[in-house]
Amino acid sequence: MLFIHGGSYMEGTGNMFDASVLAAYGNVIVVSMNYRLGVLGTASPWLAVTRGMPPLPPCAPPPAPPYRGHAMGFSDTQL
């Protein structure tokens, strides 16, 4: 079994979960890895829309790039 921990792009590591219990009861080999947990977080344009710009009306598509003057998803990064 492959366990990919994303941490909601903010915190945590894959080894904070004890996979030995899952391996023992499920009779499987558990491989754990971290995904996008670096100091720069993620450069997702969707995060720029949801965190760096004013809220959009329901069902409205995100504005087209470029997102000038906005966080481009780095607003979740705490250096």
N, C-alpha and C positions, 0 to 999 in steps of 0.2 A: 504494500500500500504506500502511495506517495502522499505525504502531508505537506502542503504548501501553505506556509503562514504568511499572510499579507499584513497583518497588524493594522488594518484600516488606513494604511499609509502613514501611520503616526507612531506606533509604539509596539514594544514587545519583540520576542524572538520565537523561533520555532521550538527551541528547547525548553520553553516555559511549560510545555505540556508533557506529561510523563507517558511516552508511547509504549513503555514496557508492559503496561496493563493491557493495552490494545493488542500488542503482539502476543501476550500470553493467552488471553481469552479468545482471540480471533484466529490463532494459529497462522499468523502472517508475519512477514518482515516489514517493518515500518521504516521508511526513509523520510527524513524531515529536512526541509530547506526553507530559507528565508527569501522573500520576494519584495523588492522595493522598500527596503528598510534602511537606506543610507541617509546620510546627513542632508542630502538635497531632496529627499522625498520623491515626488513625481512631478512631471511637467504636463499634467493632463489639462487640456483646454477646458474640460468639463468642470474641473475645480475652479478655474478662473471664472467661469460663468456662475457657479453656485456660491463661491466665497469672495471673489474679488470684484464683482459687479452687482448692481442692484437686482433684486429678484425679478424674475420674468413672470408674466401672467401664465396661468395653467395652459398646458398644451402648446405653448409658444416654443418654436425652435430656438436654439442658442444662436446668438449673433455670429455673423461670419468673421473669420480672422481678417486682419490682425487685431489682437486685443491690445491696443496701445495703452500704456499707462496702467495696466492691471497686472495682477500677480502671476498669470499664466500657470496657476496651480502650485506655485511655490509658497502660497500663503500658509500651507500646513507645515512648513519647515521652520524649525526653531533652532537657529544657529547659536 
